[in-house]
Amino acid sequence: MKKIGIEIQPLLQRKTGIGWYNHNLINAMKTESVEINGLMFNFLNRNKIELELSDQVLKDIKSNYIIPYSVYRRIWRHIPIPYDKMFDEKMDVYHFLNYIVPPVANGKVVLNIYDMVYKRFPETMHDRTRKNLEMNLSNLSSRVDRIVTISEFSKSEILNYIDFDSNKIDIIYPGVDHRELRRKIDDKSLNSIKHKYGISKSYFIYIGTIEPRKNVETILNAFNELIVSRGKEFQLVLVGMKGWKYESIMKMIHEKFNESDIIMTGYVDERTKISLLKGALGFVFPSYYEGFGLPVIEALAASTPTIVSNIPVFHEIAGESVLYTKTDDFNELKHQMEKLIDSSDLRKELAEKGLMQVEEYTWENAAQKMIETYMKL
């Protein structure tokens, strides 16, 4: 039996896409073919492991209490202390979940790379983050045995920018919680959530970080045109934390809209997110760039009619189950939103197509493919 040591650092914070992908993937790996262990830096026992990882299928969690992870990362650039020396037991395979891999691990290494946005759209990242990625993703062939990514599109992007054997890149699509996303939301519960956030009208919803790469300004421009032409009959709900360079987005909201037009919920728990998603007239996600776009698949699984940008990865994962719009054409986005407003038949058709489209996206499928990756090493 192979012993797998998974770096679980990304699971110990408020989870966005990457955190939830790995949380659910690990939790689905109920298997007797490999032994799954968590490896983490828990300096002075600051992380409440029992609370944050209570539902994870991990045989054991091995922690380094001596130094913070950030310090170890700075050290390894000058003194490449092997990763396995940070823990009291050696693993056969070390799996790093979030782009970063130490110079030496003393075992087979799997690395997750989700997209190449730092190359494709470097202006959407902090310089420090971009430079760290440049440094950490150089010379991977000598440090990494297999790469895991999340779409055919992302695999092609990796091969465009990184010198790595294409046969050693595995595509593992994310899954979704079909039972939870298909759960019927009773009117009383939904109305309570809507009242909490001040939602009093039919609404469109966006879920994701509030930042330029997600193209939130085009959503705002489209929605502004919508309420100019249709009156104040609708609201726009933005679900997610503020990210990088969000100031211009906030400025636009304050200058163009009344307080009740735009509802910003900030970070919400999964149940609240799903309830808001299921109650929406439509989900809007005209992102400039994604490695996959998990919120799109969640919206389809929730039977929420969806509008996305006309970029390759969305054609790969969503097919004909969504409406498409040019990334920078807010008039076209407004037109697609009006289609959903005006046609209950279209909303029903998209909801049915969406459910069929996402049947293959299960965490069980993803977990099986992840175990197959381990067994190749």
URURPE-V119104 format. One record per residue. N is the residue number from 1. PHI is phi in whole degrees, 0 to 359 (* if undefined). NEAR is the number of other ideal C-beta (glycine too) atoms within 10 Angstrom. Layout:
# URURPE-V119104
N_PHI_NEAR, N_PHI_NEAR
This chain:
# URURPE-V119104
1_*_9, 2_279_15, 3_263_16, 4_251_27, 5_254_25, 6_256_26, 7_291_24, 8_258_27, 9_308_20, 10_294_21, 11_271_24, 12_257_19, 13_227_10, 14_300_7, 15_278_17, 16_254_16, 17_302_18, 18_295_18, 19_298_17, 20_290_18, 21_304_25, 22_285_23, 23_304_20, 24_287_19, 25_296_21, 26_297_24, 27_295_16, 28_272_19, 29_275_22, 30_276_9, 31_209_15, 32_256_6, 33_274_11, 34_222_18, 35_253_16, 36_264_22, 37_240_19, 38_264_22, 39_237_25, 40_206_21, 41_263_23, 42_232_20, 43_308_16, 44_55_9, 45_62_9, 46_282_10, 47_270_19, 48_274_11, 49_303_18, 50_300_8, 51_282_7, 52_277_15, 53_236_19, 54_295_8, 55_261_9, 56_277_18, 57_275_12, 58_236_21, 59_297_12, 60_202_12, 61_242_16, 62_257_18, 63_244_18, 64_255_18, 65_262_10, 66_275_12, 67_231_15, 68_291_14, 69_301_17, 70_299_10, 71_291_12, 72_301_17, 73_297_14, 74_290_12, 75_295_13, 76_294_17, 77_292_12, 78_249_7, 79_233_8, 80_287_11, 81_293_15, 82_302_15, 83_301_24, 84_296_18, 85_287_12, 86_282_19, 87_230_17, 88_266_9, 89_211_11, 90_273_14, 91_254_22, 92_280_15, 93_228_22, 94_249_26, 95_244_28, 96_254_24, 97_267_23, 98_217_16, 99_72_18, 100_265_18, 101_224_24, 102_291_22, 103_298_15, 104_224_15, 105_237_24, 106_60_12, 107_180_19, 108_293_18, 109_234_21, 110_245_24, 111_233_24, 112_270_23, 113_232_26, 114_265_22, 115_196_22, 116_238_22, 117_298_18, 118_294_18, 119_267_16, 120_286_14, 121_228_15, 122_298_14, 123_289_9, 124_268_18, 125_233_18, 126_298_10, 127_303_9, 128_297_8, 129_297_13, 130_297_17, 131_294_13, 132_297_17, 133_293_19, 134_304_12, 135_292_11, 136_283_20, 137_258_22, 138_270_11, 139_53_12, 140_292_19, 141_302_11, 142_273_7, 143_239_16, 144_234_21, 145_267_19, 146_215_20, 147_250_25, 148_250_23, 149_227_24, 150_241_26, 151_195_23, 152_300_14, 153_300_24, 154_295_23, 155_299_19, 156_296_15, 157_294_23, 158_301_22, 159_291_15, 160_293_10, 161_244_13, 162_235_18, 163_280_9, 164_207_18, 165_292_11, 166_299_10, 167_288_7, 168_253_16, 169_247_18, 170_255_16, 171_262_15, 172_235_20, 173_295_20, 174_296_25, 175_252_22, 176_224_21, 177_276_16, 178_300_16, 179_298_8, 180_289_13, 181_287_21, 182_265_14, 183_299_14, 184_287_6, 185_264_17, 186_286_10, 187_301_8, 188_297_7, 189_295_14, 190_296_15, 191_296_13, 192_295_11, 193_293_18, 194_298_19, 195_297_10, 196_303_11, 197_261_18, 198_80_12, 199_268_21, 200_234_11, 201_228_13, 202_300_14, 203_218_18, 204_262_24, 205_229_26, 206_238_23, 207_234_24, 208_158_23, 209_292_16, 210_274_21, 211_201_18, 212_301_17, 213_300_20, 214_278_27, 215_65_23, 216_294_27, 217_297_17, 218_293_23, 219_299_24, 220_296_21, 221_296_18, 222_296_25, 223_292_24, 224_300_18, 225_296_17, 226_296_21, 227_284_18, 228_294_10, 229_275_9, 230_252_13, 231_83_8, 232_276_11, 233_265_10, 234_227_17, 235_233_24, 236_242_25, 237_251_22, 238_252_23, 239_252_22, 240_148_21, 241_277_15, 242_289_16, 243_253_17, 244_253_14, 245_57_15, 246_272_16, 247_300_9, 248_293_11, 249_293_21, 250_295_13, 251_298_11, 252_297_16, 253_300_19, 254_291_10, 255_276_7, 256_259_14, 257_232_16, 258_285_8, 259_301_9, 260_278_12, 261_288_17, 262_245_19, 263_254_20, 264_251_15, 265_272_20, 266_70_11, 267_288_14, 268_233_18, 269_288_8, 270_299_13, 271_296_13, 272_294_16, 273_301_20, 274_295_23, 275_298_21, 276_297_26, 277_297_23, 278_290_18, 279_274_21, 280_278_26, 281_291_18, 282_193_21, 283_256_25, 284_239_31, 285_211_24, 286_270_28, 287_300_21, 288_288_17, 289_202_20, 290_215_28, 291_280_22, 292_214_24, 293_103_27, 294_304_24, 295_302_24, 296_295_27, 297_293_23, 298_296_25, 299_297_33, 300_295_28, 301_293_24, 302_272_28, 303_64_18, 304_264_25, 305_305_28, 306_229_31, 307_240_26, 308_229_27, 309_287_24, 310_275_14, 311_243_18, 312_305_13, 313_295_24, 314_287_23, 315_296_14, 316_294_15, 317_265_27, 318_246_23, 319_56_13, 320_262_11, 321_267_23, 322_226_24, 323_263_22, 324_250_18, 325_216_25, 326_295_14, 327_300_17, 328_255_14, 329_256_17, 330_291_22, 331_292_12, 332_292_19, 333_298_27, 334_301_23, 335_297_16, 336_293_22, 337_295_26, 338_294_15, 339_302_16, 340_291_23, 341_297_17, 342_272_10, 343_229_13, 344_293_9, 345_296_8, 346_295_14, 347_300_18, 348_294_12, 349_298_13, 350_294_26, 351_298_16, 352_291_12, 353_296_18, 354_298_24, 355_300_17, 356_293_12, 357_296_21, 358_264_23, 359_303_9, 360_283_10, 361_272_20, 362_236_18, 363_290_21, 364_295_11, 365_298_15, 366_297_21, 367_296_21, 368_298_14, 369_292_15, 370_294_26, 371_296_17, 372_299_12, 373_298_18, 374_301_20, 375_288_11, 376_284_12, 377_262_15
